[in-house]
Amino acid sequence: MTACVIYPGTFDPITNGHIELIKRAAGSFNKIIVAVAASPDKQPLFNLQQRINLIDSVVGSVQGVSIEGYDGLTVNFALKNKADFILRGIRAAKDFEHEFSLVSMNRNLAPNVETIFMMPSQEFMFISSTLVKEVFSLGGDISNFVHPIVLAALIDKISN
């Protein structure tokens, strides 16, 4: 299959759950674009370029993976990059409810771009970037949830 898939998200920061989905998707798709959303309304800890650099550091060497930043509608990014699929990670029923509305809107805007879902392994099922940042800010050990490069970047960001 020569399909192209985009995996969109804010990735602030990228977690081991994200990394796992990227690596698993690489086994099924020739081209995976990790689409890093600018998301200024979310007030990310890392700016867009820092997030792109972190992602590149931890998955940039995975065959078929590229990392690009974008602003605006995910579906427009998918169309611009001629993506066949949008990959979304889903952890629980709460995620499904939110994703269901996104899929419905995207189908109306771009009927030829299909959304597919992947679930992380059980060990990563509860991890989110938001939770990782919260636990880290309160002094908790997040070393099992993020790549060492990401942990170092968090330590550096908080200490500055």
Order of alpha helices (4+ residues) and beta strands (2+ residues): beta-alpha-beta-alpha-beta-alpha-beta-alpha-beta-alpha-alpha
